Amino acid sequence: MKYFSTKNKIVAYSLEEAVLMSLPPDNGLFMPEKIPQLRPEFIANLKNENVASIGYEISKTLLGDDIPHDVLKKICNEAFSFPVNVVNVHNNTYVCELFHGPTLAFKDFGARFMSRVMSYLNRKHTTPLTILVATSGDTGGAVADGFHNVEGIEVYILYPSGGVSELQEKQLTTYGNNIHAIEVKGTFDDCQHLVKQAFLDPKLNDVYRLASANSINIARLIPQTVYYFEAFRKLASKENVVFVVPSGNFGNLTAGLIARKMGLPVEHFVAATNINNVVPEYLSKGEYTPRPSQATISNAMDVGNPSNFPRMIELFGNSWTDMKSSINGYSFSDDETKEIMKDVYEKFGYILDPHGAVAYLGWLAYQIENPDSIGVILETAHPAKFGDSVEKALGRKIDIPEALECLRNKKKVADFIQADYEEFKAFLLAKKR
């Protein structure tokens, strides 16, 4: 399989180039030259598969022979070693729980797969690979866990000061060794901008081999298609299925669109955001207007210029009409988010995290005109990762899993910088002296 930039379809890149470069030189995003169809018999017999075997079939189909199939199967068995739970909350409303991995967030799927793919592709290089990643919450912890002590790879995680929950911050600042946390006085968009600038800086690229672990990296995106197939496999009904996706950088929704292009029979998608509503606004008006992000209780979605939007445009052939016929977009306030968390708990006994709550609201909005659809809401992180917000909304304490509780007494270790590129650049260059 070859890959091209969303800004230039003429130049072709190998998998190794696309993954280890992360971004093409023109600052576009890498996309496969085609989205191949899965074997019809595979789709028909999904009931006989599991998460790892689904991951292997998808990655084998998308990657071709770029990674030997025995190596790829081993990668998938290691990366997808935890379950995807699908819970029927009420009637035709389902929640797909993606938080049963080691850091209790859906990012574990992408980070664990990507770390192993990068390690394989990097095996012949003698100089270290340096990964720069911006996080609005869960990406940082998943990347820290997935890449911890991976030989030949150093990781720098940038996160907005005060912009992640306490336990999210502990997840990305307590690993040490090859994992380095950088607290940025600014927003997630500032962190993302610093990372993108670094990739385009000739001086930095002279001294570092830079790569990204954000969903701008195609190796992070591919494994996120897996849980769409797994959720579909577990549904009692296979007709009129709508996936409702809480969205920030829109990597999750983009992966769902790829899954559908590969053959998953999805009826529709719903993009649910908080007040950072750039994409719902585009779907409504046909105008894409990035703007500074605003802080909310669903902080992982506090993104004002979603990185994966160019991929979404590419998948729809730059047609706004085609995109809006496949995706409904809705946005909601913090007050609405808190209210639905309380309402769902009191009516059905199910605890949503703030991001899943935004998606639940999106499903209710879509259901008004589509009452016969089957809604699958992606619950992207364990509610305990946002304990303060959830407990305030519910008016009660919630249980904290041991995987999070054990972080409380660990010491945070992070460098602090302003949201200034020259300061960030000087920081990285000083590490090479």
Stockholm file with secondary structure:
# STOCKHOLM 1.0

chainA/1-433         MKYFSTKNKIVAYSLEEAVLMSLPPDNGLFMPEKIPQLRPEFIANLKNENVASIGYEISKTLLGDDIPHDVLKKICNEAFSFPVNVVNVHNNTYVCELFHGPTLAFKDFGARFMSRVMSYLNRKHTTPLTILVATSGDTGGAVADGFHNVEGIEVYILYPSGGVSELQEKQLTTYGNNIHAIEVKGTFDDCQHLVKQAFLDPKLNDVYRLASANSINIARLIPQTVYYFEAFRKLASKENVVFVVPSGNFGNLTAGLIARKMGLPVEHFVAATNINNVVPEYLSKGEYTPRPSQATISNAMDVGNPSNFPRMIELFGNSWTDMKSSINGYSFSDDETKEIMKDVYEKFGYILDPHGAVAYLGWLAYQIENPDSIGVILETAHPAKFGDSVEKALGRKIDIPEALECLRNKKKVADFIQADYEEFKAFLLAKKR
#=GR chainA/1-433 SS CCEEETTEEEEEECHHHHHHHCSCTTSCCEEESCCCCCCHHHHHTGGGCCHHHHHHHHHHHHHTTSSCHHHHHHHHHHHTCSCCEEEEEETTEEEEECCCSTTSBTHHHHHHHHHHHHHHHTTTCSSCEEEEEECSSHHHHHHHHHHTTCTTEEEEEEEETTSSCHHHHHHHHSCCTTEEEEEEESCHHHHHHHHHHHHTCHHHHHHCEEEECSTTSHHHHGGGGHHHHHHHHHCSCCSSEEEEEECSSSHHHHHHHHHHHTTCCCCEEEEEESSCCHHHHHHHHSCCCCCCCCCCSSGGGCCSSCTTHHHHHHHTTTCHHHHHHHEEEEECCHHHHHHHHHHHHHHHCCCCCHHHHHHHHHHHHHHTTCTTCEEEEEECBCGGGGHHHHHHHHTSCCCCCHHHHTTTTSCCCCEEEESCHHHHHHHHHHHTC
#=GC SS_cons         CCEEETTEEEEEECHHHHHHHCSCTTSCCEEESCCCCCCHHHHHTGGGCCHHHHHHHHHHHHHTTSSCHHHHHHHHHHHTCSCCEEEEEETTEEEEECCCSTTSBTHHHHHHHHHHHHHHHTTTCSSCEEEEEECSSHHHHHHHHHHTTCTTEEEEEEEETTSSCHHHHHHHHSCCTTEEEEEEESCHHHHHHHHHHHHTCHHHHHHCEEEECSTTSHHHHGGGGHHHHHHHHHCSCCSSEEEEEECSSSHHHHHHHHHHHTTCCCCEEEEEESSCCHHHHHHHHSCCCCCCCCCCSSGGGCCSSCTTHHHHHHHTTTCHHHHHHHEEEEECCHHHHHHHHHHHHHHHCCCCCHHHHHHHHHHHHHHTTCTTCEEEEEECBCGGGGHHHHHHHHTSCCCCCHHHHTTTTSCCCCEEEESCHHHHHHHHHHHTC
//
